Amino acid sequence: MHEEKLLGLDLDLLVALDVMLETGSVSRTAARLHRSQPAVSRMLGRLRDLFGDPLFVPQGRGLTPTPRALAMRGPLKLTLEMCASWSVRPALSTRQTMRLTSGSSVRTTPPQR
């Protein structure tokens, strides 16, 4: 994955991917995220374009993750947990940089004080 593609990535997409990996359903993901089903379908489309993989394939009444999606599950969870742990204090907060690399690793640059 090229860095240019990451410029269009937002945290909502990663959250949607995480929930979809748990639920295996666009409709259940939409309900959990308080979004419409078409909005989550568009998010899945953006994720598919970003990662160059279908990520999920239809199976029965749900979706089954592809091997690529399954490989991203662990690093994705760690990334979202790390993001959730950042405390934001408006008076002290500065920009934080997070870089996702094609090898599914995560590097962050914490705020400097």
C-alpha contacts under 8 A as a table, 3 or more apart, distances in Angstrom:
res1	aa1	res2	aa2	distance
1	M	5	K	6.96
1	M	50	L	7.65
1	M	51	F	6.78
1	M	101	T	7.15
1	M	102	S	5.14
2	H	5	K	5.55
2	H	6	L	7.02
2	H	102	S	7.71
3	E	6	L	5.10
3	E	7	L	6.86
4	E	7	L	5.48
4	E	8	G	7.82
5	K	8	G	5.94
5	K	9	L	7.26
5	K	50	L	6.22
6	L	9	L	5.01
6	L	50	L	7.59
6	L	100	L	7.84
9	L	13	L	6.86
9	L	50	L	7.88
10	D	13	L	5.66
10	D	14	L	7.13
11	L	14	L	5.19
11	L	15	V	6.27
12	D	15	V	5.04
12	D	16	A	6.09
13	L	16	A	5.08
13	L	17	L	6.17
13	L	43	M	6.16
13	L	44	L	7.82
13	L	47	L	6.90
14	L	17	L	5.01
14	L	18	D	6.17
14	L	76	L	7.29
14	L	80	L	7.78
15	V	18	D	5.08
15	V	19	V	6.25
15	V	80	L	7.38
16	A	19	V	5.18
16	A	20	M	5.98
16	A	29	T	6.93
16	A	33	L	7.55
16	A	40	V	7.36
16	A	43	M	7.43
16	A	44	L	7.94
17	L	20	M	5.03
17	L	21	L	6.11
17	L	44	L	7.48
17	L	47	L	7.88
18	D	21	L	5.17
18	D	22	E	6.52
18	D	73	R	7.15
18	D	76	L	6.97
18	D	77	K	7.15
19	V	22	E	5.04
19	V	23	T	6.11
19	V	29	T	5.83
19	V	32	R	7.90
20	M	23	T	5.05
20	M	24	G	5.24
20	M	25	S	6.05
20	M	26	V	6.63
20	M	28	R	7.99
20	M	29	T	5.58
21	L	24	G	5.63
21	L	65	P	6.87
21	L	69	A	7.81
21	L	70	L	7.93
21	L	73	R	7.42
23	T	28	R	6.38
23	T	29	T	6.47
24	G	28	R	7.94
24	G	29	T	8.00
24	G	62	G	5.73
24	G	63	L	4.91
24	G	64	T	6.28
24	G	65	P	7.56
25	S	28	R	5.31
25	S	29	T	6.03
25	S	62	G	5.42
25	S	63	L	5.85
26	V	29	T	5.05
26	V	30	A	6.05
26	V	37	Q	6.34
26	V	40	V	6.35
26	V	41	S	6.58
27	S	30	A	5.05
27	S	31	A	6.27
27	S	37	Q	5.41
27	S	40	V	8.00
28	R	31	A	5.04
28	R	32	R	6.23
29	T	32	R	5.19
29	T	33	L	6.13
29	T	40	V	7.33
30	A	33	L	5.16
30	A	34	H	5.82
30	A	35	R	4.80
30	A	36	S	5.56
30	A	37	Q	5.30
30	A	39	A	7.77
30	A	40	V	5.86
31	A	34	H	5.08
31	A	35	R	6.33
31	A	36	S	7.41
31	A	37	Q	7.92
32	R	35	R	7.78
35	R	39	A	6.37
35	R	40	V	6.81
36	S	39	A	5.18
36	S	40	V	6.49
37	Q	40	V	5.23
37	Q	41	S	6.17
38	P	41	S	4.91
38	P	42	R	6.21
39	A	42	R	5.14
39	A	43	M	6.30
40	V	43	M	4.85
40	V	44	L	6.18
41	S	44	L	5.05
41	S	45	G	6.27
42	R	45	G	4.93
42	R	46	R	6.29
43	M	46	R	5.08
43	M	47	L	6.22
44	L	47	L	4.99
44	L	48	R	6.09
45	G	48	R	5.05
45	G	49	D	6.28
46	R	49	D	5.13
46	R	50	L	6.06
47	L	50	L	4.94
47	L	51	F	6.06
48	R	51	F	5.39
48	R	52	G	5.54
48	R	53	D	5.27
48	R	54	P	5.26
48	R	55	L	6.35
49	D	52	G	5.16
49	D	53	D	7.19
53	D	68	R	7.27
54	P	57	V	6.84
54	P	66	T	7.18
55	L	65	P	5.61
55	L	66	T	5.05
55	L	67	P	7.82
55	L	68	R	6.50
55	L	69	A	5.05
56	F	63	L	5.61
56	F	64	T	5.20
56	F	65	P	4.26
56	F	66	T	5.40
56	F	69	A	7.34
57	V	63	L	5.36
57	V	64	T	5.28
57	V	65	P	6.45
57	V	66	T	6.87
58	P	61	R	7.40
58	P	62	G	5.98
58	P	63	L	4.54
58	P	64	T	6.23
59	Q	62	G	5.52
59	Q	63	L	5.47
59	Q	64	T	6.13
60	G	63	L	7.67
65	P	68	R	7.78
65	P	69	A	5.55
65	P	70	L	6.14
66	T	69	A	5.20
66	T	70	L	6.30
67	P	70	L	5.05
67	P	71	A	6.11
68	R	71	A	5.07
68	R	72	M	6.40
69	A	72	M	5.17
69	A	73	R	6.48
70	L	73	R	5.25
71	A	74	G	6.97
72	M	75	P	5.56
72	M	76	L	5.74
72	M	104	S	6.51
73	R	76	L	5.15
73	R	77	K	6.16
74	G	77	K	5.25
74	G	78	L	6.36
75	P	78	L	5.10
75	P	79	T	6.09
75	P	104	S	6.33
75	P	105	S	6.70
75	P	106	V	7.46
76	L	79	T	5.06
76	L	80	L	6.19
77	K	80	L	5.25
77	K	81	E	6.05
78	L	81	E	5.11
78	L	82	M	6.04
79	T	82	M	5.12
79	T	83	C	6.20
79	T	106	V	7.03
80	L	83	C	5.01
80	L	84	A	6.08
81	E	84	A	5.06
81	E	85	S	6.23
82	M	85	S	5.14
82	M	86	W	6.71
83	C	86	W	5.51
84	A	87	S	7.85
88	V	92	L	7.83
88	V	93	S	5.90
89	R	92	L	5.43
89	R	93	S	5.40
90	P	93	S	5.31
92	L	113	R	7.97
93	S	111	P	7.27
94	T	111	P	5.61
94	T	112	Q	7.26
95	R	111	P	6.23
96	Q	108	T	7.42
96	Q	109	T	5.97
96	Q	110	P	5.57
96	Q	111	P	5.40
97	T	108	T	5.65
97	T	109	T	5.16
97	T	110	P	7.06
98	M	106	V	7.09
98	M	107	R	5.85
98	M	108	T	4.39
98	M	109	T	6.44
99	R	106	V	5.92
99	R	107	R	5.30
99	R	108	T	6.24
100	L	104	S	6.68
100	L	105	S	6.14
100	L	106	V	4.97
100	L	107	R	6.73
101	T	104	S	5.68
101	T	105	S	5.66
101	T	106	V	6.55
102	S	105	S	7.34
